[in-house]
Amino acid sequence: MAELERVLLPRPRNDQSMRQNVYVLYGVGGIGKTQLAVEFTWRHHRRFSSVFWLDGRSEDILKRSIASCVGRIPQDQIPETIKRYATDSNVDIDAVVKEVMTWLAQPNNTTWLLIFDNVDREYTAPGVDPHSYDVRRYLPGADHGSVLVTTRQAGLGQLGESQQLGKVSAEQGQAILESWYKRKHDTNQSALLVMWLDGLPLAIAQAGAYLQESEVELGEYLWLYDQKWGEVNNLVDVPLRNGSECIVWTTSAISYETIHDRHKATANLLLLWSFMDNKDLWHGLLAAACNRSIVAAAMLSRWVGDIASSEVEFNVAMQRLSSYSLVDEVTEITGTKGFTTHQLVQQWAYHSQNEVAKELSQLAVVAVGWAVPESSTGDYNTLQHRLLPHAKVCFGYMVHSREDWYIELRRGSHGDIDADAEREAILVALHHIRLFYTNQDNAGAAKQMYKPQNEPHHKQLLHSIRRDSTPLENPFSKSNMDDDDLIWIDTLSGDVAYRPPYEASATRHSFGSSSNAPRAGHVQLTKAKKPSRVKQLSIEEWPPINSGRHISSNQPWPRRH
């Protein structure tokens, strides 16, 4: 902490050595990098004019995180066209990022703090990893300000002064354990446990929390750990990269099993969450899906009971998970409460599933797809900001594992829900996510869901396409169709090929009573021209994720735990 304070705290205005101060915290996962950054922010936020907490997991997420900061910049200090970004996704995100960087570089704006959290993807050259990036491109071009980076990459230490967070000492590990585990115990056994956990703060905290909550004796926990360590190491097709990750997976598995024995629905919620984004889960997401679809509500209830429909039960479940140090509570800049789980905990939960993995991935798609808000919703923009990371994760399953996914879908219901109704609920949710991606300028990626080889499976949805229903129940109602939908429907009907040698272009039609009005799904084939994007009717342009956090004396930020 002393080194962070020496490097990052603002200097007096008359200091002649003004420069941009960069400090990099690097180390393995679970070592406490983010926690140290949070602690520094809590202690010293009043020393800075503004603080922005940025999500660095990928370049796309980082851009949206930076762009979300515009709402915290004073009205007269940034162009009005850029300020509209929060409600108008037609604004170029790169232009927004550039304006934020320009604002940070202003000579009279010198005492800000940027935290780039989780810059973990190694950047070697453009195109190698589409999600990696050169973080130097996002450092404001100015000789002032403070930048804190948390990463697993030791190479980023060249950006400025740096510190490798190593494993804690035996004494520090004992202190962490006893901060969670309050009962009397054999210090020799606790010392052995800290040694087995290799000085990893997250694993030590989980072990201490488990001992306190379960009332298991230390000797028994050591036996459990030894047994579970072998099981975790024998998991098939699991990309464990180092022993540190295996340690956290082992402590997570022990805690999960006890929760499962006592509160199965709570344990199942953790498993379901592993098929979504780990940064922000809130009850409203699950509740929205339940409110919009009876079938979705039944599918969720089958796994998590009343947790999806009852906010009280959801909060109780999260409190249970938090008491075992598996989740943390966070507060966004809007004041809304959410929960986050560590990446290593989520990885264990995801990879520990076997025969139920595909069902859980479908359930995640149902929850996210049916949570898509209508434009008339009061907090429409905020909901879409928060939903995007979950939609991106779900979309990945459908694109990268679509063959297995659709085979599983064709098997029908996993329980007492009508198979056709369940299949339809899943496919409609899938299409909601496709619309989301199209409106987020990911139309090319979204079309991968409609490859010709998937066409037989899409016929399952023709029944719901053809019948009358509300736009929310049926995204293919006439008022909701766009050019891609029209092409897709005619493809399923055998009217045209998926991509004919001519460009298929749909024009807007008024579906009135006129006999000259074209039928729904009509596609006019014209000579191929430069493609033009037709704006969606069912979902308006959606603003990107609001993952940045601005910290001031009256703004919330990640809480200490």
N, C-alpha and C positions, 0 to 999 in steps of 0.2 A: 504493500500500500504506500509506503514512504516513497518508493521510486516513482509510482504513478503521480503522486502529489508533486514531486520535484519537477517532473517533466511537463505535466499537463495543466497545472493550475495557472491561471492568467498572471502575467507579470505586470508591474507598474507601467503606466503609459510612457514614462521617461526612460524606460529600459532601452538601451541602444542595440541590444542583441535580439530584436524582434525577428521571429521566424515562425514558420508553422511547426508546431510540436506534434510529433507522431510517436506513439508508443504502441508496440505490438506485444500482445500476450499470446503465447503459443504453447501447445501441449496436447496430449492425447485427450480423447473424449472422456468426460466424466471427472476431469481433474479440477474443475471449478473456475474456468476462465470467465464464463458469463456471470457467475455469481460474484466474482471479484469486481467485474465491471459495474454490476448493479450496486455493490457496496460503495464503490468510489462515487458513483452518481448520487446516491442517497446522502452521502456525507457532504458533498461539495457542490450540489447543483446551484445553490444560490450565488456561487462565485462566478458563474457564467451568465452571459446575457441570454443565451438560448442553448438548449441541448436537444439533439435529434438522435433517436435510437433507430438504427437502420438494420434491416434484415438482409444479411449478405449471403444467403444460401445459394442463390443463383443470380445471374445478371438481370434476368427479367424481374425477379422479385425485388432486387435492389433498386432498379429503376422506379418501380411502382412505389417502393418505400420512400425514395427521395422525393418523388413527385407528390406524394401525400403530404409533404411538409408545407406545401404552398398555403394551406389553410391556416398555418401558424405564423406566416409572415405578415407584417403590418400592411394594411390595404394599399397605402401609397408608395410602397417600396418594391412593387413587382407589377408588371403589366396586367391589366384587367383580363385580357384574353387568356393569360396563364392562370389567373385566379379561378377561372371558370372550370378548370380541370376537374374539380371535385364533383361537378354535376354534368359535365359534358365530355364524354370519352372521345369525341372527335378531335379534341386538342391533342396535338402531337406530343407523345410522352417524352421524346428526346428533346423537344424544345422546352418542355417543362423542366426537365433535369438541368438543361443548360442555364435556364433562368435562375434556378435555385443555386447553382454553382456560382453564377455571376453575383447574386445577392451576398453569398458568403464571402466573396472576394472583395467586396466594397471596402475601401480604406477606413471607413468609419464604423465598420462592423467587425470587430477584432476578437471578441471574447466569447466566441461560441465553442461548443464541444460536439463533435460527431463521434458516435460509436458505431462501427461496422462490426456487427455480431455474426459469428459463424461463417467467416470467409474460408470455407474448408475445401473447396474444389481447386485442384491444382491447375494453373493456367500455364500451358507450354506454348501453344500456337493456335491461331484462329481455326475453328472447325474441328479440333480434336475432341473437345467436350463442349457440346452446344450450350451447356449451362455454366461453364467456367468463364472467367473474365479477368482482365488485368485491373485490379483494384486501383492502381495509380491513376487510371482515367477518371476516377470519381473523387479524387482529392481536389478540393478547390485550389485554383492557381493563385495563391496569395502567400505572402510572408507573415501570416498571422493565423490565429485559431489553433484549436487542439483536436487531435484525431486519435481515437483509441480503437485498435483492431483486435478482435479475438479470432483465433484460427488454429487449425491443426498443422499448418504448414510452417515449418521452421524457416523456409526461404523468405517468407514475408518479413522476417526480422530486419531485412535490409532497408525497409521503408523508413526506419528511424531507430530510436532506441527500443530495445526489446527485452523481454524476460521470458524464459521458459518456465512454465509452471510445472514443477516436478511433483513427485509423490510426497505426501506429508511425512514428517518424521514419526517415530513411534509415539512420542509424547503428544504431538499434534493429533495423530490418529486416535489416541486414547481420549483426548479431550472432545473430539467430534463424536465418538461413540457415546461418551457419557453425557453429552448434551441431549441425546435422544433417549438413552437407556438410563433411567433414574434409579433402578432397584440395585440392591447390594449384589455384588458378584465377585467371582474369583479373578483378581487382577492378572494372574498368570494366564488364565484362559482368555481373557479379553486381549492381552498382549499377543497371544497366539493368533487370535482372530484378526487383529489389525495387520499382523504380518502376512497372513493368508490373503487378505484383501489388498495387499501390496501398496498400501498408502493412498488408495483412491478415495477421495472424499465422498463421492456419490455412493459408492458401494458401502463404505463405513456407515454413512447416514442411514442407508436402507437397512443394514444389519441391525443398527441400534434401534431404529423405529420398529422393526419386526420383533425384536426381543421385548420391547416395552409393550407393544400391543398384544402380542400372542401369549406372553408370560411363559414362554419356553425358556428353559435354562440354557446357559451358555454352552455347556458341554453337549447338550442335545443339538444346539444350532450348529456347532462344529461338525457333528456327525451328518446333519442334514446337508450342510454345505459340501462336504466331501462327496456325498452321494449325488447331489444335484450337479456338481461340477462335471462328473463323468457323463451324465445324461446330456448336458449342454454341449460338451465336446463331441458327442456322438450324433448330434443332429445332422441330418443329410442335407447337402446342397445349401449350406449356410456360409455366407462370406465373412467369417470371423477373421479380422485382419491382425489382431494382436491379443496378447493375454489380458490386457486391460479390459477390452470389450467383453471377453468371456467372463471375467470376474463380475462385471455389472449385470450381464445376462443371468448369471447364476443367482445373485442376490435378488434380482427381479423375479426369477422363477419361483424361488422359495416364498416370497411375499405373495405372489399371485395365487399359489396353491392354497395358502391359508385363507385368503379372501374368498376364493372359489368355494371352499368347504363351508364358509360361514355365510357368504352373501353371493350366491351364484350370479345373479343379475348384474351386480357391480363388477364382478370379474369379467363377465361377458362384455360389458361396456368398454373395458380396457382393450379387449380383443377387437371389438368393432372399430374402436378409435384407431387401431394400428393400421387400418385400411383407409385412413383419412390423413389429413395434415396434422402434425403433432403440435402446432403452435397455438391454436385457438379453437377450443371446443366450448360451445355455450348451449344452454338448454333450448334456446329459441330455434336452433337448427333442427333438432329432433322434433320439437313441438310443431313446427311449421309443416313438416312432412306428415305428421299424424293428422293435423287439421285439414290437409288438402286431399288426403287419400285414405279411405277406410282400409283398403288393402295394405297400404304402406304402414298404417298404424298397427294392423294385426301382425305384419311381418316383424316389425320392431318389438312389439310386445312379446312375441315368441322368444326373443333373445334377451331383452333387457327388462321385461315386465313393465311396471309403471314408470320406470325412469324416463322414458321418452315422452310420456304425456304429462307427468307431474313434475313441476319445478322443485317442489319440496323433496321428492324422492331423488331427483337428479343431484341436488346439492348435498343430500345425505351420502349418496354414492361417492361424490367427489371428495367429501370429507374423509370417508373411509380410505380412499386411495391416497389422499394427502397424508393421512396419519401413518401410512407405510412409506412415505417419501417417494411415491411413484408419480405424483402430479403436483403442480404448483398453481396457485391462483394468480392471475394477472389482471390489471385494469388498463383498458385502452384509453386513448385520449378523449374518446367520446364519453367516458365514464362507465361504459359497459363492462361487465365482468365476464371473464372467460378463464379457461384453464389450459395449461400447457403440460406436456410430458417430455422428459428428456429423450433425445434422439435414440440413445442406446436402449432405453426402456421400450420405446416403440419398436425398434428393430427386433428385440427379443420377442415381443408379443406377436409381431408379424410372422417371423420365421418359425415360431413354435407351433403354428397351425398346420395340420395335414389335410384330413378329409373334409374339414369344415371351411377351409380357406376360400374356396370358390363361392360358397354360400355367403360368407362374410363380405367378400368383395361385392357381390350383388346387393347385399343389404346396405352397404355403404353407398352404392350408386343410388339406391332407392331413397335413402335418407337425404342425400345431397340434391338429387334431381328434383324431388318433390318439395324441397325447401326453397327452390328458386322463387323469389318474390315477384308479385305483380307490380307493375309500375305505379299503381295507385296506393301501394303500401306507404305508410307515413315515413318510415325510416328506410325507404327503398335503397338509397345510395349506400348507407352504412351496411345494410345486409349484404349487398352485392360485394362490397369491399371485403367483407369477412368470409364470404362463401367461396371466392375465387380459388384460394389455395386448396380447399377440399375438392373442388371440381377438377382442378388440374391433376390431383392424385388419382381420382376415380377415372378420369379420362385415360390416364396411363395404362390402367388395367385393360380397358376396352380396346386400346390400340395395340399394345405389345403382347397381349395374351388373348386376343379376340377369338381365336379358334377354340381353345379350351373353354373360354368363357361362354361361347355360344353352345358348345356341346353340353355343358352343365345346365344352361338355360333350357335346353330342349328336354331335359329329364323331368321337368315339371316341378310341382310343389315339394317342399321339404317337410311339410307338416299337414295340418288340417285345413289349409287355405286352398280354395279352388285353384287348380293348376293354371287354367287359362287366365284367371283374374290376376294371379301372381305374375305370370309371364308378361301380361299386358302392363302391369304396374312397373315392372323392371324396364321394359322397352320404352314406355313413355318417359320414365325418369332419364333413361339414356338419351332420349331425344332432347329433353330439356337441357342437358349438359351440352349436347351438340349445338343448340341454339346459343347457349352461353358463349361457347368458344368462337362461333362465327362472329358474334358481336364483339368479341375481344380481339378481332383481327387474327384469329387462328383458324380461318376457314379452311385452309389447305390441310391442316392437321385433322380438323374435324371430319373432313370428307373421307378419311381413312376408315371411319366406322362404316362407310357405305360402299366398300369395295365390292366388285361383282361377286366374289366368292361368298360374301355374307348375304347375298340377295335371298336365298331360300329362307333364312332365319327371319329376315325382315317381313316376310309374308305373314308371319304370326301377328303382325300389327294391323294388317289390312282391315280386319273386322272393326277395330276401333277407329280406323281412318274413315271408313265409309259411313259410320252411323252418326246420328246427331248427338251432340253433347256440348257442354260449355267449353270455351277456349282453355280453361284451366285443366279440365279433365282430358280434353283432346287437343293436343297442340297442332293437329292437322285440320282443324276447322278452317273453313274458307278464309276467314279473316286473318288467319295466322300463317298462311302459306307464303313462302318465298320461292325464288327460282330453283334453289337446290331441292326443296321439298317437292315441287312439281315434277322435276326430273326424276326424283327418286320414286314417287308414286307411279308415274307412267312406266318406269322401269319394272316395278313389281307387277304391274298390270300387263307387261309384255308389249306396250305401245311403242317404246323406243329403246335403243340400246343405252347402257349406262352413260357412255360418252360417245355419241355418234360422231362421224367425220365432220359434221356441221355443228356450229356452236348452238346449243339449246339456250334460248333466252326467253324468259317469261316477262310479260308486261302486266302492269297493274290493271285489274279489271273491276268494274262495279258489278257485283253479283246481285243485280236487281231482278225484276220480273220480266225485263225485256227479252223477247225471243232471240234477239241477236247476241245476248250475253254469252260469252264462251263458258263451257263447262269447267267446273273445278278440276284442276290438274292439267288443263290444256297447255301444251308447250308448242310454241311456234318455232320451226326449224328455219334458220336463216344462215346465210354464208358466214363462216367464222370471221369475227372481228376481234379487235382488242377487247378482252373481257372487261365487263363493268360490274361492279358489285351493286346488288339491289338491296336496299335497306330492309331489315327485318320488320315485320309488322307486329309479331307477337311479343317481342321483348325489345325495348328501346336500347339505344347505345348505353353500355354499362361502364361506369367509371372503374378503374383498376383498384386493386387491393390497397387499403389504407393501413400499411404495416409500419409506417414510420411513427415514432413517438417524439413529440416535442415536450421538453421538460422545462418548466419554469416554476416559480414559487406556488402557482396554483394549478399545476397540471400533473396528473398521475403518470407513473412510469412503472416498469417491472418492480414488483415488490420484493423485499428481502424475505428469505425464509431460513 
